[in-house]
């Protein structure tokens, strides 16, 4: 990002190539609608581009990128009418999703039953827990970095991650 | 199976899930926007990192503080020097008639022209050689005064401070006037004892006019209307400039603009090939309407390409 800030276009291309897929999946699995996910993905990168001149390396680029993504998603949920409180409600349950239109139907058909169950279980996690899990799996963030990106403390981040894993484990066992 | 093993199993399975990727068109649009950003806003000459990012703000603050201190200092200094001026000129004025008060009051009103007489006397001393030939010429022109010996500069300046009150108004036309304001503004003195021709006096006076150095700014404002007009034109030009108006108007419009209108503007910009402006407007749009769902029909025309 520093190279891009200093005028190297190739640096941004490398950065984008490295992060585009995990970020896109993070967004897609958070909103569960491909059109929306594409828009949000684009918005997040536009914010990165816009913030180029004032970028300061205070944390890992990945943490900074996912902080932007988190903020964008919070905006999205707020405007979609979802209560922001659900982000911090560890025991909140969302209704079971009807399906994942973001997934390619052919692939869905080919996917094993267990994987489908896992996908559904992830989709049905409360947003805060799902976010913590996805940040860990897609962004490769540590507990501290998850806390930084989501604007919470390490204890809360750790707890969310633990709850998420427990629920996923339960879903796979059932 | 321990908890750690179960977690590993979940992660392994998660990695086997579908690997969705953003569409190629989206990638290209984002990369194009990144390149456009570089073209329009090149990198800063010195990247503000670490301590260096404070250099510019601190330097700017220092300049502002220094300027303020200097301004205050100059303002505090000025009244002192101005107070000194009347003390010199008041002594002879007391001896004079009441008529002398009016011109002096005029002089005090015009702060800039009421420069300290001491300073003027000093300057006169320095410039005496320059003025001397002119004075000689003027003396030649007025034969009545020709025999009169020249006064010392300091005495001259104090005498000049009360000049309009003196009973012999047709003063030596060659005498250097340190304060041309009141002299120039004063009505031409009635011809009295000295038969100096008025025409010659008027001709001599402009030759000595360069004295307004003491009242440069006031003189410049009052005595040079073309310069003032030029300045007014410059200020007016800035205010009337299209850039000024369009920016202000654009801001006002943007505040009240509905999302549909903004989308139309973005689409128009894209059609005109002004991609960078369209990108900026799109970012602005997203800031104002983060969750506005762009209609399918508009999406193609609006999203960055």
Interface residues (C-beta under 8 A of the other chain):
Chain A: X2 X4 X5 X6 X7 X9 X12 X13 X16 X20 X21 X24 X25 X28 X38 X39 X41 X42 X43 X45 X46 X47 X49 X50 X52 X53 X56 X72 X75 X76 X78 X79 X80 X102 X103 X104 X107 X108 X111 X114 X115 X118 X119 X122 X137 X165 X168 X169 X172
Chain B: X6 X7 X9 X10 X11 X13 X14 X15 X16 X17 X18 X19 X20 X21 X22 X23 X26 X27 X29 X30 X31 X33 X34 X35 X37 X38 X41 X42 X43 X44 X47 X49 X53 X279 X282 X283 X286 X290 X291 X294 X303 X304
